Amino acid sequence: MRLLSWNVQWCRGMDGVVDPARIAAEARRLADPDVVCLQEVAAGFDELPGSRGEDQFALLAAHFPGYSAHGVWPVERGARRFGNLLLSRLPVARVLRHSLPWPASAEGPSMPRAAIEAVIEAPGGALRVLTTHLEYYSAEHRAAQVGRLRTVHAEACSPRKSVEEPGPFALDALPADMLLCGDFNFPPEDPLHARMKDFGFIDCWEALHPGSAHPHTFRVHERKKGQAAYCCDFVFASAEVGPRLRSMRIDAANRASDHQPVIVELA
C-alpha cells in the first residue's frame, strides 16, 4: 500500500498558479498512491492568492476516479471551507472526524484545526489512516493538539461493548494499526516531536533511515530572508505498523506547492 501525504497550499505552486489538476497529476506521477492525504484544501476562498474560490474538494476528488473522497473542514463559513482531504481507492470501512483543541489566543492569530480518520482495508491488513494540519503560530495550540491525537489513538484501541443488532450502534472494531500523517508545524528537534515518540508513535523516516536527518519538506524552493528550510511534514505509525514499513521518500524537486510530497509504502 502506498500513501502520499502533501500540504498543497490551496493547490498553489511556486509559480503562483492555483491548479488542482496539477496537484492530482503530480500525485499520480510520483506514487500512483492507494491513499492520498492532502492538507490546506480550500473552497470558496477567492481572497487566497491565485484562487478563484473554486471548490478544490470536489475538483481534486474528480481527478481521482475510482477513489472515495472524505473531507474535514474545521474552517467553514457558509460555502467557504478550508481543511483536509483523504482519498482512497482501497475500501474504506469507517470514517471519523476529530475536532482538535483551539485554546484562547489573544496574543496571536490561529484557526480551528481537525483530523480526519479512515479505516482502510489494505492488502496487509486493516489500518487506520489519519491526516491533520496543526496550528502554525502557537506552540501552546500544537501541544494541546498533539495531546488530543494521542487520546484519539488511545480511544480507538480501547475495548467497547459489542452490539449485534444492525443499525448505527453496530460495532466495527477499530484496528490498532495506524498511520498518522500531515503537516505538524514543528521540526524534528522540537520537544513535541519527542512527545509523539514518548506516546509510542514511530517516526517512519527514522525507522526506515536510522541516523539520517529528515529531508526538508517546507521552504525548500522559496523563503524570505532569515528563514531556513526544515522538515515539518511527518508520517507517524503505531508500533503494530513498524514491521509493515517498506519505504519512505520525499520528493525534494516538486514545485507544485510550498511543501514537498511525502510517500510511504507498507507491506
Backbone hydrogen bonds, N-H to C=O, Kabsch-Sander energy under -0.5 kcal/mol:
donor,donor_aa,acceptor,acceptor_aa,energy
3,L,264,V,-3.0
4,L,35,V,-2.4
5,S,262,V,-2.8
6,W,37,C,-2.4
8,V,6,W,-0.8
8,V,39,Q,-2.3
10,W,40,E,-2.5
11,C,8,V,-0.9
12,R,8,V,-0.9
12,R,9,Q,-2.0
13,G,11,C,-0.6
13,G,17,V,-2.4
14,M,255,R,-2.9
16,G,13,G,-2.0
19,D,11,C,-2.7
19,D,17,V,-0.6
22,R,19,D,-0.6
23,I,19,D,-1.6
24,A,20,P,-2.3
25,A,21,A,-2.4
26,E,22,R,-2.7
27,A,23,I,-2.4
28,R,24,A,-2.2
29,R,25,A,-2.5
30,L,26,E,-2.5
31,A,27,A,-1.8
32,D,27,A,-0.8
32,D,28,R,-1.0
34,D,2,R,-2.2
35,V,2,R,-1.9
36,V,87,L,-2.7
37,C,4,L,-3.2
38,L,36,V,-0.5
38,L,85,L,-3.0
39,Q,6,W,-2.2
41,V,83,G,-2.8
43,A,81,R,-2.2
44,G,53,G,-1.3
46,D,44,G,-1.3
48,L,45,F,-1.3
51,S,48,L,-2.4
56,Q,42,A,-2.2
56,Q,54,E,-1.3
59,L,55,D,-2.3
60,L,56,Q,-2.5
61,A,57,F,-1.6
62,A,58,A,-2.1
63,H,59,L,-1.2
64,F,61,A,-1.5
67,Y,64,F,-1.8
68,S,88,S,-3.1
70,H,86,L,-2.6
72,V,84,N,-2.3
75,V,82,F,-1.6
76,E,74,P,-0.7
77,R,80,R,-2.9
80,R,77,R,-2.0
81,R,43,A,-2.6
81,R,79,A,-0.5
82,F,75,V,-1.9
83,G,41,V,-2.5
84,N,72,V,-2.6
85,L,38,L,-2.5
86,L,70,H,-3.1
87,L,36,V,-2.7
88,S,68,S,-2.1
89,R,34,D,-2.4
90,L,34,D,-0.6
93,A,91,P,-0.5
93,A,119,V,-2.7
94,R,119,V,-0.6
96,L,117,E,-2.9
98,H,115,A,-3.1
99,S,97,R,-0.5
100,L,113,R,-2.4
108,G,105,S,-0.9
115,A,98,H,-2.5
116,I,131,T,-2.0
117,E,96,L,-3.2
118,A,129,V,-2.4
119,V,94,R,-2.6
120,I,118,A,-0.8
120,I,127,L,-3.2
121,E,91,P,-2.9
122,A,120,I,-1.6
122,A,125,G,-0.5
125,G,122,A,-1.8
127,L,120,I,-2.0
128,R,177,D,-2.8
129,V,118,A,-2.9
130,L,179,L,-2.9
131,T,116,I,-2.0
132,T,181,C,-1.7
133,H,114,A,-0.7
134,L,183,D,-2.2
139,A,137,Y,-0.6
142,R,138,S,-2.0
143,A,139,A,-2.4
144,A,140,E,-2.0
145,Q,141,H,-2.6
146,V,142,R,-2.7
147,G,143,A,-2.0
148,R,144,A,-1.8
149,L,145,Q,-2.0
150,R,146,V,-1.9
151,T,147,G,-1.9
152,V,148,R,-2.6
153,H,149,L,-1.9
154,A,150,R,-2.4
155,E,151,T,-2.9
156,A,152,V,-1.9
157,C,153,H,-1.7
158,S,155,E,-1.1
164,E,162,S,-0.5
170,A,167,G,-1.7
171,L,163,V,-1.0
172,D,170,A,-0.5
173,A,171,L,-0.6
179,L,128,R,-2.7
180,L,236,F,-3.1
181,C,130,L,-2.9
182,G,234,F,-1.5
183,D,132,T,-1.4
184,F,182,G,-0.7
184,F,232,C,-2.7
185,N,232,C,-0.6
190,D,187,P,-1.8
193,H,190,D,-1.3
194,A,190,D,-1.3
195,R,191,P,-2.2
196,M,192,L,-2.0
197,K,193,H,-1.5
198,D,194,A,-2.3
199,F,195,R,-1.9
200,G,197,K,-1.6
201,F,196,M,-1.8
202,I,237,A,-3.6
204,C,202,I,-0.8
204,C,235,V,-2.5
207,A,203,D,-2.3
208,L,204,C,-2.0
209,H,205,W,-2.5
212,S,209,H,-2.2
217,T,230,Y,-1.8
218,F,230,Y,-1.9
219,R,258,D,-1.2
227,Q,224,K,-2.3
230,Y,218,F,-1.7
232,C,230,Y,-0.5
234,F,182,G,-1.5
234,F,232,C,-0.6
236,F,180,L,-3.3
237,A,202,I,-2.2
238,S,178,M,-2.1
241,V,238,S,-1.6
242,G,238,S,-0.7
242,G,239,A,-0.9
244,R,241,V,-1.8
245,L,241,V,-0.8
245,L,242,G,-1.3
246,R,265,E,-2.7
247,S,265,E,-1.5
249,R,263,I,-2.4
251,D,261,P,-1.9
252,A,250,I,-1.2
254,N,251,D,-0.6
259,H,7,N,-0.6
260,Q,217,T,-2.0
262,V,5,S,-2.7
263,I,249,R,-2.9
264,V,3,L,-2.6
265,E,247,S,-2.7
266,L,1,M,-2.9
267,A,244,R,-3.1
